[in-house]
Amino acid sequence: MIRGTRIFTLAAGIVVAFIVTATAQTKIDEQRMQRDIEVAENILTTLIKQEFSRRNFFPVEITGEYREGHGVTFRLPEHISGNMHMFMNDDFESPNIIMNTGPGNSFSYSISGDAIVNPEQEEAIAAGSRTQSRTSQKTRSPKSKKSVSDSLEQTADQKFIQAAKNFLTDYGDLISQLQPNEKIIITNRGDNQNPWFTFQGLNKQSLISVEALKSDLTQAKLGKITRDQLLGKIKLVNSEVSDKLEPDLELLSSIFSRLYQPDLSKTYFTQGNIYYERLKDYGVVFYMETFSSMQGEFYNHYTLPALGMDDVDQVTRDKKTKELYPAFEKELKDNLLEYGRTLKSLKDQESLVFNVKLTRCKECGIPSSLELAVKMNDLKEYGTGKLSKETALSKIVVKKGANQ
């Protein structure tokens, strides 16, 4: 009898091991995942507009992305709560917009009054502007205006949170390929850390994240927990944007920012700083936007710093941009290995990710984006000589966006 029990236990163990292995080897259907995310973006956008009773001319642009082992994150634009709360206030008077033309193609504008600019006006103003300035006359006391602003922003935050919870409870299961330990996260932390302007009084943005585990969503779908129980499992983080800097992450950001300046890069270059986002129990994602050329003195003529070429026409520019792409990808992988190992704050199983928005090149056949990810343990083993460079390079997971 004891022998039979041992055989049964051994057999059960083999079955469990097979299931775990099969699960680990499950491949994500990327096209299906992208389709599910785009459908979910549309649903979430609609729910937010419904919460604010604004279906037309309401500036909500949601982007979703999947990261293996972490889940799907839906991001709203930066300062979304502040922008939302201005559309909630119908009592303010219409503003006066004064346009001031300047030398060349530049102009500035000033806005007086407490009302919000019509979104169409705002878009028209921003579209052609090279330099913008914004002033506001104080028709109310500063204390009174701040009180109204804070109240409206708190209400906007609550509406956003409610829309996010409604989405998770009613539609979260539509993203069907997530693993039980992966999450759906909805946050107002956008992927743009440098908005072209910040409204007065909104420079201390509230940072909101609403998230649920796939396993909890599945339990609710199967009727094993109620909707109220699912709501109780949804995690809400509501805090202010932190000014705390992480030294090793800042250092890596500065290294790559310097490596890809026009005077140093031999492929594509960046303008401005490379910023990062720390994701708990996942790792860190660095975001960079690259360019291959600068606008020349004449229309449709370009300068390519990496090649030392000036006064290049559009056809030549696109041809050279396409030729530079393989070298850029190879160089970025090399730099990821060489400088990524300087990080000290990430755990062995956490990931270092570089998410790159690639230079525009219409019909060039190069990707629109490139993402490289590597585990910190692999970087450490490469740094100590346990992994060869060739093996370490093979550990980098590459994801490319649709071809341009």
N, C-alpha and C positions, 0 to 999 in steps of 0.2 A: 504493500500500500504506500509506503514511504517512497519507494522507488518510482511508483506511478505518479506520485505528487511532484517529484523532482522532474520527471519527464514533461509533465504538464506545465510546470513553471518555466522550464527551459524553452518549450515550444511557445508559450505565451510571450516570453522575452524576445524570441526571434521575431514574432509577429509585430510586437511593439517597435522593435528596432527597424523593421522593414517599413512600417508606417511613418516613423519619424524621418527615415532617410528619404522616402518618397516625397514627403511634405517639403523637406529641405530642398529637394531638387525641382520642386514645382516652378515652372517658368511663368513669368507674368506675360500675358498677351498685351503688349504695349499699345497696340492700336485700340483694343477694347478698353484698356485703362484710360487712354486719352479721351475716347468717346464718352465714357462714364463721367470723367472729370468735367468735360465741356457741358454735358447735360446738367450736372450738379451745379456748375457755375451759373447757368441760366436760372435754375430753380432758386438758388440762394439769392441771386439778384432780385428776382420777383418777390420773394418773401420780405426782403429788406424794404423794397419800395412800398409794399403793402403796409408794413409797420409804420412807415412815415406818411402813408396816404399820398404818396407822390409817384405817379406812374410815368409822367412825361418830364423831360428835361432835368432828370435827377442824376447827378454824376456818380454813378456806381459802376466801377469796373473791377470785377473780381477775377483773380487768376489762381488756378490750382496747380499743384505739382506733387508728384509721387516720389518718395524716397524709400527704397527698400529697407525694411527693418524699422522704419519710423512711421510711415503712413502718408496720408494726403493732407497737405496744408493749403487752405484757401485764404488768400490775402486780399484785404481791401486796401484801397489807396491810402497813402500816408495822410495823417490828420483827418481821417474820414469822419470821426465824431464831430470835430469842429466844423467841417464843411456841412455836415448834415444838420447841425443845430441851427445854422444860419437859414436853412430852408424851412425850418419849423416856425420861424417867427414872422407872422403876417402883420404885425402891428407897426413896424418901423416905417418911416417915410421913405419915399423913393430917393435914391442918391443922385447927386449931380456929378457927372463925369466930365472932367476937363482934360482935353488932349493937348499936349505941348510938343510940337515938332522940334526936332533938334538937328544937328549937322548930320549929313549923310543920310543913312536909312534909320537913324535912331529916333525914338520919341519916348516921352514919359507921360504918365497920366496920374491924375489925383482924383480921389473920391471923397466927397463930403456928405455928411448925413450918416444915419445908423443903419440904413437898409442894406440888403444884400444885392449885389449886382446880378441882373438877369444872367443866367448861365450862357445864353447866346452872346450877350455883350462881353462877358468875361472871356469867352473863347476867342471872340473876334479881337479883343484887345491883346490877349496873350500871343495869338498866332503870329503877328508880324513884328513883335517887339524884340529888340536887341537889348534895350535897357529899360527896366521898369522901376518905378518908385510909387509908393502908395502912402497917402496921408489921410488922416481922418480928423475932422473938426469935432471937438468935444461938446456936443449938444446936451450931454448929460454929465453928471458928476462921475469921475473915474470909479468911485466906489459903487455907484448905482449900476454903471455899465458892466463892471466886473461881476456883480451879483447876478445880473440877468444872464450874462454869458455863462457863468458857472452852472446856473440852474438849467439852462437849455442844454448844455453839454452833458450834464448828468442824465437828463431825460433821453438825450440821443443815445448815450451809452446803454441805457436800459432797453431801449428799443432794438438796438443792435444785438444785445445779448438774447433778447426774446426771440428775434428772428433766427439767430444761430441755434438756439435750443430747439425751435420748431423744426428746423432743417434736420438736425441730428436725430430727433425722435421719429420724424415722419418719413424722411428720405435718405438717411445715412446709409441704409442697407443697399441702396442702388449701386454703391461702389462695391461690387461683389467679390473682387479678387484679393481684398486685403486679408492678411493673416490675422489670427485672433489677437496677437500681441501688438498689432499695429493700430494707429489712431487716425481719427479724422479731427483735424484742428482748424478752427476758424479764428482768424486774428485780424486786428486792425493795424498790425505792423506790416506796412507795405514793403515792397522790395526796392523802393527808392528812398534812400536816406538823405537825398539832397533836393527837396522840393524847391521850385524856383522862387517861391515866396512863402512866408509864414504869416498867417493873420495875427494881428495884435492880440495878445492875451492867450494865444494858443501854443506858445513855445514850450509849455510843459504838458505834453500830450499824455493822456491816459492810455495805457497799453493794456489791451484786453485780449485774452485768449480763452476760447471755449472749446473743450475737447472731450472726445468719447472714445473708448476702446472698441475695436471691432467685435470682440467677444461679447461685450455688453449689448451692442446693437443686435447681434445674432440671437442672444437670449430673449430680447424683447420681441424680435420677429417671430420666434418660435412659441411665444406665449409663456415662457418660463418666468419672466418678470413683467410687471405691469409698466405702463408708461410712466407713472409717478416714481416707481423704483428706478427706472432708467434715468429719469431726470435727476434723481439723487446721486447717481453715479457719474454724471457729467461734471467734469472738473472746470472750474472757473477761476481764472487768474485776472485780477483787476488791480493794476498798479500804475505808477508813473514811469515814464522813460527814465532809465537809469543812466547817470553820467559815469558810472564805474567803468574803468578800463582794465582789460586783462593784459598785462605786460607782454607775454609771449605772443598773444594773438595780434596785439598792436605792432609788435616787432615784425612779424611775418607780413602783415599788411604793408608796412613801410618798405620792406625788402622788395616785394613784388611791385609795389607802386614805382619804385626806383628802376627796377629791371625793365619795366615796360614803358618808360618815358621815351618820347620820340628820339632823343639824342643817344639812347643806349640800345634800344630794341633793334634787332635785325629782322624782325618780322612785323607783326602788328603792334600797335602801341595803345596806351590808355591816356585819358585826360582826367585829372582829378584823382582822388584817393580810391583805393580798393577797400571796401568795407566788408564786415563780417557779421554773421549771426550765430550765436552759441545756442545749440539745441541740446537740451538736457538728455543725457543717456544716449545721445546719438553722435554728437561731435560738433564740428563747426563748419559753416558754409561761407566761403569767401565769394563775393560777387564782383565781377569786373566787366567793363564794356570796352571793346577794342575797336580800333580804326586802322585802316591801311593807308589813308591819305588825308591831306588837308586841302581845303578849297584854295585854288590858285587865285592869281590876280584877276583872271578873266573867267567868264562863265564857262562851266564844263571843262575847266582846266585844273589840274591837281598837282600837288607836291607829294611825293612818296619818300618820307624821311629815311626809311630802312634801306632804300636803294639809292639814295642821293639823287633822285630824279625830280626835276622841276618842269613846270609848264607841260604836263602830260595830259593828253586828251582822254575822253571818257573810255574809249575802246581800249587804249593802252593801259589805263588805270585798272579796268576790270580784269584784263588779262594778267597783269602783274599781281593783283590781289588774289586771284585764283591760284597762281603759281606759288604764292607765299604761304598758303594755308597748311600744306603738309609740314613745312618747316616750323610753323607756329605750334602745331599740335605736338610735334616731337620735342620742341624746346620747352613747352609748358610741362610736359611729363618729366623731363629731366630736372627742371627747376623744382617741381613738386617733390621729387625724391631728395634732392640736395638740400633744400631749405626747409621742407616740411618737417624734417627730423629735429628741427630746433624747438618744436613745441614741447612744453613740459606739462601743461595743465590738462591734457586729454588722456583718458584711460586707454589701455591696450586695445580694447574692442570698439572704441569710438573711431569715427571716421573724419578724415580731412577731405573736404570737398571744395573744388573750384568750379563755380558756375559762371560761364563766360557767354556774354551776348556778343556775337561776332559781327564784324564790320559788314555793312550792307554791300551787296554785290549782286545786282539783279541778273538772274539767269546765268550765274557763274557755276552753279552746281555745288557750291560749298554749303555746309550746314549753317542754319540761322543761329544755332547755339551749340555749345560744347560743355559737357560736364565731366570732370574727372574726380574719382573718389578712391581713396586708399585707406586701409585700416592703419591705425597708429602702430600696432604690433609689427606690421610688415615694414613700416618706416624704421622702427627701432632695430629690427633684425638686419635691415640693410645697412644701417649706421654702424652696427657692430661687426659687420662682415659675415653674418650668418646667411645672408641672402646675396647672391650676385646681382649686379645691376640688371641683367637680362631677366632674371627671375622676379626681381622687385617690380620691374616695368610691367610684367605679365599680371601682377597683382592689382594694377590700377584698372578700375572699372570705368569704361568709357560710354557715355550716352550722348548721342548727337540729335539735334533738332532737325526739323524738316529742311531739305535742301532749298536754297533760295533760287 
